[in-house]
Amino acid sequence: LVLLSVLDPLRVDPQFIQVIDAGRIYPRDDTTRFLIQQKEQSSEPFRVFYVSQGGGYQTNQFAFYGIEELTGHHGNELGRYMDLIDFQRPGLDVYGVLRVLRLLNVRYLVSNMPLQMPGTREAYRGNLSLVYELDGAFPRAFLVAQTETLPDSLALERLRDPDFEPSESSILDRGLEATVASTAGRNEISRVTWETRSINAHTLRVETPEPALLVISDNYYPAWRATIDGEPAVLLRADYTLRAVRVPAGTHEVRIVYRSTLFRVAVWTTLLSAVFTGLVIGGGLYSRRRQRSATGPAEEVQE
């Protein structure tokens, strides 16, 4: 059974699992080329939001070319994230939508129809679509000086409140000692730089003259771990579903790594089970061989 479980995928997978060039499914049109160019020229990550008005691009079409999208993915997104980008929520106006888009690092809107949205300007006109640049989009990682704690039932409404400024304050799901730094001139005297960025880990260099909260507009999940200068740090859930780390004054290296305890337990369980199964099979074969060795000469004498 162990042998079959190892060999069978080698026989089946090449027939059914094949890597196909994305261009064969999603053509690289002029709009896609424009977005790829913007990504190559940008030192900071950004997201794109496709405003569907019937027809046009398919889900994850831009993602096939490495362009990060606001929606789509794999259909199993975190519930909090889906709540945050639920733009059909009753009472949510266009300004509330734009606030969420800016918070989530959406730099470009793609539409197959002209848009009349405040704070946007046409950046590119393609054959099949229009690309609008969203003014004031937040960087993927930024610093805030103030925090407030609210239950989830109120956090979403607070995020969409016109009086709330997410570039200056962040909403946490648990208590945290609020910083007292002034936000005046923070953009000039503070800096967040991406040093490395991959699927399961990223490293940032943070420079701040006063304690601050580093907010990263990627989804929070308990399996993510944070360190500051190599020392463990508490990873917080901010703004309903984002990641945040409290950073002391000075220049520091902040590293966020995905380490799932459940995954490690499952891996070790599988390995130990495989070793145990091998020992049982090997022990059984060895025991049977000894029995045959022990009974063989006696049977020959009897014959």
Buried (B, 14 or more C-beta within 10 A) or exposed (E): EEEEEEEEEEEEEEEEEEEEEBEEEBEEBBBBEBBBEBBEEEEEBBBBBBBBEEEBBEBBBBBBBEBBBBBBEEEEEEEBBEBBBEBEBEEBEEEBBBBBBBBBBBBBBBBBEEEEBEBBEEBBEBEEBBBBBBEEBBBBBBBBBBBEEBEEEEBBBBBBEEEBEBBEBBBBBEEBEBBEBEBEEBEEEBEBEBEEEEEEBBBBEBBBEBBBBBBBBBBBBEBBBBBBEEEEBEBBBBBBBBBBBBBBEEEBEBBBBBEBEEEEEEEEEEEEEEEEEEEEEEEEEEEEEEEEEEEEEEEEEEE
